[in-house]
């Protein structure tokens, strides 16, 4: 078969950075981030978190091709923020949300285990 090996979906090759940044030359406060070895799961979560930021005017992502394991995230912000700041803030906010979700899940598992 011509399909790539399964590990290629997850393992970032040597010499390739996980996240790369490219500033837009035509629009002020706009940039594209390429995230290697990710798909719709991270792209949609990150896009929705970016939309919560009032300084973000536009946030979107796309997968260039189904056999290329990367997403392109495009961010356009107001003059009070930069795309890099918005990206970092959204990642930090998602990290906090996932920690909270993990704690709540573990508490429920512990409570369920003690009842039965």
C-alpha positions in Angstrom: 0.0 0.0 0.0 1.1 3.6 -0.5 -0.1 4.7 2.9 2.6 6.2 5.2 3.6 4.3 8.4 1.3 5.0 11.4 4.0 6.4 13.6 4.5 9.2 11.1 1.2 10.7 12.3 2.7 11.3 15.8 6.5 11.4 15.8 8.0 14.8 14.8 11.0 14.1 12.6 14.5 15.2 13.7 15.3 18.8 12.6 11.6 19.7 12.4 10.1 22.1 15.0 6.7 21.3 16.5 5.4 24.8 16.0 6.7 27.3 13.4 5.7 30.9 13.0 5.3 33.0 9.9 4.2 36.7 10.0 1.8 37.9 7.4 3.4 40.6 5.2 0.1 41.9 3.9 -2.0 42.3 7.1 -0.9 44.0 10.3 -1.1 41.8 13.4 -1.7 38.6 11.5 0.3 35.4 11.4 0.2 31.7 10.6 1.4 29.0 12.9 2.2 25.5 11.5 1.8 22.8 14.1 3.4 19.5 13.1 1.8 16.1 13.8 -1.6 17.4 14.8 -5.0 17.2 13.4 -8.6 18.5 13.8 -8.7 17.7 17.5 -6.1 20.3 18.4 -7.0 22.7 15.6 -10.6 23.0 16.6 -9.9 23.3 20.3 -7.3 26.0 19.7 -9.5 27.9 17.3 -12.4 27.9 19.8 -10.1 29.1 22.6 -8.7 31.9 20.4 -12.3 33.0 19.6 -12.8 33.6 23.3 -10.1 36.3 23.3 -11.6 39.7 22.7 -8.3 40.9 21.0 -8.6 38.2 18.3 -10.4 39.3 15.2 -10.0 36.1 13.2 -8.8 32.6 14.1 -9.0 29.6 11.8 -7.2 26.5 10.9 -6.9 24.1 8.0 -5.3 20.8 7.2 -3.4 21.3 3.9 -3.7 17.6 2.9 -5.0 14.4 4.6 -1.7 12.7 4.2 0.3 15.7 5.6 0.2 15.5 9.4 0.2 19.2 10.2 -2.3 22.0 10.7 -2.0 25.7 9.7 -3.5 28.1 12.3 -4.1 31.6 11.2 -4.6 34.4 13.7 -5.4 38.1 13.2 -5.5 40.3 16.3 -6.2 43.9 17.2 -3.4 46.4 17.8 -3.5 45.8 21.6 -2.2 42.2 21.1 -0.1 40.2 18.8 -0.8 36.8 17.2 2.1 35.3 19.3 0.6 36.6 22.5 -2.9 35.4 21.6 -1.5 31.9 20.7 0.5 31.6 23.9 -2.4 32.8 26.1 -4.8 30.4 24.5 -2.4 27.5 25.0 -2.0 28.5 28.7 -5.8 28.8 29.1 -6.4 25.4 27.6 -3.7 23.9 29.8 -5.5 25.3 32.9 -8.9 24.0 31.6 -7.5 20.5 31.0 -5.9 20.5 34.5 -9.3 21.4 36.0 -11.1 18.7 33.9 -8.5 16.1 34.9 -8.9 17.0 38.6 -12.7 16.8 38.4 -12.5 13.4 36.6 -10.1 12.0 39.1 -12.3 13.2 42.0 -15.3 11.5 40.4 -13.4 8.3 39.8 -12.3 8.3 43.5 -15.8 9.0 44.7 -17.3 6.2 42.5 -14.6 3.7 43.6 -15.3 4.4 47.3 -19.1 3.9 46.8 -18.7 0.5 45.1 
